[in-house]
Amino acid sequence: MGLRRRNRTIHKDRVYLGRLIKPHALSGEIKFNPFGCDPGMLENVSPLRLESPDREVEVEYVRGSDNAPIVKFRGVDNREESQKLSGALVWTSEAGLPALEEENAYYEADFLFSRVVTVAGVELGEVVEVIETGASDVLVVRGPGGRESLLPANLEVVKEVRRAEQTIVVDPPLLEDELLPD
């Protein structure tokens, strides 16, 4: 899942799944912009919440393609009601997400706000953003003093994810002193 909201407050206890864009047709359907998740998973996430307006919603169905999904919520039955939801962020708690079955597969929430250390134990900072790219996501790590470094989120760099400790162990592709704050 990709967060690209540098100027927004990102709540640590929320897993952002996407944003509602605008109404589609007249029956209450709304276009959905997923943040890297499979749009169909919305049907299996509970509870599902919206931010601005703050409310809990239940998905009736998801249709369309992965690139242009359309969502229908129960109780939102016309264009005017779906218009009120335009721009809302869709989120859930981590506990509301289905378990990942693939080895070395993680939700973006497993990375956000995590401490990043090298295999040698050198602290690099904290993950403040995950940027989606074609091949692999990129972790934005903010170190002491506010300096940001970019690390690919792939198996060559990310050696261990310690969820309970909120720590990511990395073997960066650059020399460590290039990543360390001045």
Secondary structure, 3 states (H helix, E strand, C coil): CCCCCCCCCCCCCCEEEEEEEEEECCCCEEEEEECCCCHHHHHHCCCEEEECCCEEECEEEEEECCCCEEEEECCCCCHHHHHCCCCCEEEECHHHCCCCCCCCCCCHHHCCCCEEEECCCCEEEEEEEEECCCCCCEEEEECHHHCEEEEECCCCCEEEEECCCCEEEECCCCCHHHHCCC
